[in-house]
Every structure is written in C-alpha cells, then in structure tokens.
Amino acid sequence: MGIAALQIDAGAHSTLTDAADQNGPAYSQIRGTLQRIRDAETDIHIVYRMREDGEGRIVFVVDAEDDADEVAHQATFTMMPAPS
C-alpha cells in the first residue's frame, strides 16, 4: 500500500482537518482515489487514511467505505500511538 500513498494529493490531504471537510472537494477527490485503489485489487477490502492529530491521537481522515453505516468519519479518534 506504500505505492498507493503516492497517488494521494498531500496538499489536499493536509486541508482535511475537521469533520465538516467531508463535504468538500478535497475529501471527495481523495476518497475517489482510495476507492479506485480498493476496487483495483481483489484482496483489498478496506482502504483509509489516518494521521496523528494535535493531541497525539490517531484519527481517521478519509475512508473509502461505501456503506454510510460503516464509514469512519473524519477526525474520528481511533487510538493513541504506542509509546516510544
């Protein structure tokens, strides 16, 4: 999946900071890219982008999921990083 990351527009990704951004063009663009990556491989079923937020938590940024009941929404907290 490292090669897939190269297909993501880093500038657009950096603008996604709030759940309200899910309605914007940058989110739609990245989500479409993730969906194409997912759909191109038969062994891949879940594709998403995450990052560390300002409080050190790992949060979802964009999820390729089609099912509205299953999608991980922007800025949803998922875990704390492991201590170093």
PyMOL CGO cylinders between C-alpha atoms (Angstrom):
from pymol import cmd
from pymol.cgo import CYLINDER

trace = [
    CYLINDER, 0.00, 0.00, 0.00, 3.00, 2.31, 0.15, 0.3, 1, 1, 1, 1, 1, 1,
    CYLINDER, 3.00, 2.31, 0.15, 2.76, 2.87, -3.60, 0.3, 1, 1, 1, 1, 1, 1,
    CYLINDER, 2.76, 2.87, -3.60, -0.93, 3.74, -3.20, 0.3, 1, 1, 1, 1, 1, 1,
    CYLINDER, -0.93, 3.74, -3.20, 0.03, 6.55, -0.85, 0.3, 1, 1, 1, 1, 1, 1,
    CYLINDER, 0.03, 6.55, -0.85, 1.90, 8.19, -3.71, 0.3, 1, 1, 1, 1, 1, 1,
    CYLINDER, 1.90, 8.19, -3.71, -1.43, 8.63, -5.51, 0.3, 1, 1, 1, 1, 1, 1,
    CYLINDER, -1.43, 8.63, -5.51, -2.82, 10.85, -2.72, 0.3, 1, 1, 1, 1, 1, 1,
    CYLINDER, -2.82, 10.85, -2.72, -2.55, 14.62, -3.16, 0.3, 1, 1, 1, 1, 1, 1,
    CYLINDER, -2.55, 14.62, -3.16, -0.64, 15.61, 0.00, 0.3, 1, 1, 1, 1, 1, 1,
    CYLINDER, -0.64, 15.61, 0.00, -1.71, 19.25, -0.30, 0.3, 1, 1, 1, 1, 1, 1,
    CYLINDER, -1.71, 19.25, -0.30, -5.38, 18.30, -0.46, 0.3, 1, 1, 1, 1, 1, 1,
    CYLINDER, -5.38, 18.30, -0.46, -4.89, 15.81, 2.38, 0.3, 1, 1, 1, 1, 1, 1,
    CYLINDER, -4.89, 15.81, 2.38, -3.40, 18.50, 4.62, 0.3, 1, 1, 1, 1, 1, 1,
    CYLINDER, -3.40, 18.50, 4.62, -6.51, 20.66, 4.24, 0.3, 1, 1, 1, 1, 1, 1,
    CYLINDER, -6.51, 20.66, 4.24, -8.72, 17.99, 5.82, 0.3, 1, 1, 1, 1, 1, 1,
    CYLINDER, -8.72, 17.99, 5.82, -8.77, 18.97, 9.48, 0.3, 1, 1, 1, 1, 1, 1,
    CYLINDER, -8.77, 18.97, 9.48, -12.43, 18.91, 10.51, 0.3, 1, 1, 1, 1, 1, 1,
    CYLINDER, -12.43, 18.91, 10.51, -15.43, 16.58, 10.10, 0.3, 1, 1, 1, 1, 1, 1,
    CYLINDER, -15.43, 16.58, 10.10, -17.14, 19.30, 8.04, 0.3, 1, 1, 1, 1, 1, 1,
    CYLINDER, -17.14, 19.30, 8.04, -14.43, 18.85, 5.39, 0.3, 1, 1, 1, 1, 1, 1,
    CYLINDER, -14.43, 18.85, 5.39, -16.16, 15.59, 4.36, 0.3, 1, 1, 1, 1, 1, 1,
    CYLINDER, -16.16, 15.59, 4.36, -18.48, 17.71, 2.22, 0.3, 1, 1, 1, 1, 1, 1,
    CYLINDER, -18.48, 17.71, 2.22, -15.66, 19.39, 0.29, 0.3, 1, 1, 1, 1, 1, 1,
    CYLINDER, -15.66, 19.39, 0.29, -13.88, 18.69, -2.98, 0.3, 1, 1, 1, 1, 1, 1,
    CYLINDER, -13.88, 18.69, -2.98, -10.55, 17.64, -1.41, 0.3, 1, 1, 1, 1, 1, 1,
    CYLINDER, -10.55, 17.64, -1.41, -12.25, 14.90, 0.61, 0.3, 1, 1, 1, 1, 1, 1,
    CYLINDER, -12.25, 14.90, 0.61, -14.20, 13.71, -2.45, 0.3, 1, 1, 1, 1, 1, 1,
    CYLINDER, -14.20, 13.71, -2.45, -11.04, 13.65, -4.57, 0.3, 1, 1, 1, 1, 1, 1,
    CYLINDER, -11.04, 13.65, -4.57, -9.05, 11.61, -2.03, 0.3, 1, 1, 1, 1, 1, 1,
    CYLINDER, -9.05, 11.61, -2.03, -11.97, 9.31, -1.29, 0.3, 1, 1, 1, 1, 1, 1,
    CYLINDER, -11.97, 9.31, -1.29, -12.34, 8.61, -5.02, 0.3, 1, 1, 1, 1, 1, 1,
    CYLINDER, -12.34, 8.61, -5.02, -8.63, 7.78, -5.26, 0.3, 1, 1, 1, 1, 1, 1,
    CYLINDER, -8.63, 7.78, -5.26, -8.89, 5.41, -2.29, 0.3, 1, 1, 1, 1, 1, 1,
    CYLINDER, -8.89, 5.41, -2.29, -11.97, 3.74, -3.80, 0.3, 1, 1, 1, 1, 1, 1,
    CYLINDER, -11.97, 3.74, -3.80, -10.13, 3.17, -7.10, 0.3, 1, 1, 1, 1, 1, 1,
    CYLINDER, -10.13, 3.17, -7.10, -7.20, 1.65, -5.20, 0.3, 1, 1, 1, 1, 1, 1,
    CYLINDER, -7.20, 1.65, -5.20, -9.57, -0.63, -3.28, 0.3, 1, 1, 1, 1, 1, 1,
    CYLINDER, -9.57, -0.63, -3.28, -11.51, -1.64, -6.38, 0.3, 1, 1, 1, 1, 1, 1,
    CYLINDER, -11.51, -1.64, -6.38, -8.36, -2.42, -8.39, 0.3, 1, 1, 1, 1, 1, 1,
    CYLINDER, -8.36, -2.42, -8.39, -7.37, -5.27, -6.06, 0.3, 1, 1, 1, 1, 1, 1,
    CYLINDER, -7.37, -5.27, -6.06, -9.44, -8.32, -5.20, 0.3, 1, 1, 1, 1, 1, 1,
    CYLINDER, -9.44, -8.32, -5.20, -7.63, -8.86, -1.89, 0.3, 1, 1, 1, 1, 1, 1,
    CYLINDER, -7.63, -8.86, -1.89, -8.14, -5.32, -0.57, 0.3, 1, 1, 1, 1, 1, 1,
    CYLINDER, -8.14, -5.32, -0.57, -11.45, -4.51, 1.09, 0.3, 1, 1, 1, 1, 1, 1,
    CYLINDER, -11.45, -4.51, 1.09, -10.70, -1.66, 3.48, 0.3, 1, 1, 1, 1, 1, 1,
    CYLINDER, -10.70, -1.66, 3.48, -8.75, 1.46, 2.47, 0.3, 1, 1, 1, 1, 1, 1,
    CYLINDER, -8.75, 1.46, 2.47, -8.44, 4.62, 4.54, 0.3, 1, 1, 1, 1, 1, 1,
    CYLINDER, -8.44, 4.62, 4.54, -6.06, 7.42, 5.51, 0.3, 1, 1, 1, 1, 1, 1,
    CYLINDER, -6.06, 7.42, 5.51, -5.18, 8.28, 9.09, 0.3, 1, 1, 1, 1, 1, 1,
    CYLINDER, -5.18, 8.28, 9.09, -2.89, 10.74, 10.84, 0.3, 1, 1, 1, 1, 1, 1,
    CYLINDER, -2.89, 10.74, 10.84, -1.87, 11.97, 14.26, 0.3, 1, 1, 1, 1, 1, 1,
    CYLINDER, -1.87, 11.97, 14.26, -3.89, 14.96, 15.45, 0.3, 1, 1, 1, 1, 1, 1,
    CYLINDER, -3.89, 14.96, 15.45, -2.66, 17.89, 17.56, 0.3, 1, 1, 1, 1, 1, 1,
    CYLINDER, -2.66, 17.89, 17.56, -3.36, 15.93, 20.76, 0.3, 1, 1, 1, 1, 1, 1,
    CYLINDER, -3.36, 15.93, 20.76, -1.27, 12.93, 19.71, 0.3, 1, 1, 1, 1, 1, 1,
    CYLINDER, -1.27, 12.93, 19.71, -4.26, 10.74, 18.87, 0.3, 1, 1, 1, 1, 1, 1,
    CYLINDER, -4.26, 10.74, 18.87, -4.52, 8.68, 15.69, 0.3, 1, 1, 1, 1, 1, 1,
    CYLINDER, -4.52, 8.68, 15.69, -7.63, 9.76, 13.77, 0.3, 1, 1, 1, 1, 1, 1,
    CYLINDER, -7.63, 9.76, 13.77, -9.31, 8.82, 10.51, 0.3, 1, 1, 1, 1, 1, 1,
    CYLINDER, -9.31, 8.82, 10.51, -9.01, 11.37, 7.70, 0.3, 1, 1, 1, 1, 1, 1,
    CYLINDER, -9.01, 11.37, 7.70, -10.66, 9.68, 4.69, 0.3, 1, 1, 1, 1, 1, 1,
    CYLINDER, -10.66, 9.68, 4.69, -12.36, 6.28, 4.40, 0.3, 1, 1, 1, 1, 1, 1,
    CYLINDER, -12.36, 6.28, 4.40, -13.16, 4.64, 1.05, 0.3, 1, 1, 1, 1, 1, 1,
    CYLINDER, -13.16, 4.64, 1.05, -16.11, 2.73, 2.55, 0.3, 1, 1, 1, 1, 1, 1,
    CYLINDER, -16.11, 2.73, 2.55, -19.36, 2.96, 0.53, 0.3, 1, 1, 1, 1, 1, 1,
    CYLINDER, -19.36, 2.96, 0.53, -21.74, 1.91, 3.30, 0.3, 1, 1, 1, 1, 1, 1,
    CYLINDER, -21.74, 1.91, 3.30, -22.80, 5.03, 5.24, 0.3, 1, 1, 1, 1, 1, 1,
    CYLINDER, -22.80, 5.03, 5.24, -23.32, 2.92, 8.38, 0.3, 1, 1, 1, 1, 1, 1,
    CYLINDER, -23.32, 2.92, 8.38, -19.76, 1.56, 8.23, 0.3, 1, 1, 1, 1, 1, 1,
    CYLINDER, -19.76, 1.56, 8.23, -17.69, 4.58, 7.13, 0.3, 1, 1, 1, 1, 1, 1,
    CYLINDER, -17.69, 4.58, 7.13, -15.16, 6.01, 9.59, 0.3, 1, 1, 1, 1, 1, 1,
    CYLINDER, -15.16, 6.01, 9.59, -15.86, 9.72, 9.70, 0.3, 1, 1, 1, 1, 1, 1,
    CYLINDER, -15.86, 9.72, 9.70, -13.21, 12.43, 9.52, 0.3, 1, 1, 1, 1, 1, 1,
    CYLINDER, -13.21, 12.43, 9.52, -11.45, 13.19, 12.78, 0.3, 1, 1, 1, 1, 1, 1,
    CYLINDER, -11.45, 13.19, 12.78, -12.91, 10.10, 14.48, 0.3, 1, 1, 1, 1, 1, 1,
    CYLINDER, -12.91, 10.10, 14.48, -10.49, 9.07, 17.21, 0.3, 1, 1, 1, 1, 1, 1,
    CYLINDER, -10.49, 9.07, 17.21, -9.20, 5.53, 16.85, 0.3, 1, 1, 1, 1, 1, 1,
    CYLINDER, -9.20, 5.53, 16.85, -6.16, 5.02, 19.10, 0.3, 1, 1, 1, 1, 1, 1,
    CYLINDER, -6.16, 5.02, 19.10, -3.20, 6.53, 20.86, 0.3, 1, 1, 1, 1, 1, 1,
    CYLINDER, -3.20, 6.53, 20.86, 0.21, 5.82, 19.34, 0.3, 1, 1, 1, 1, 1, 1,
    CYLINDER, 0.21, 5.82, 19.34, 2.42, 3.34, 21.10, 0.3, 1, 1, 1, 1, 1, 1,
    CYLINDER, 2.42, 3.34, 21.10, 4.91, 4.89, 23.50, 0.3, 1, 1, 1, 1, 1, 1,
    CYLINDER, 4.91, 4.89, 23.50, 8.39, 5.21, 22.05, 0.3, 1, 1, 1, 1, 1, 1,
]
cmd.load_cgo(trace, "trace")
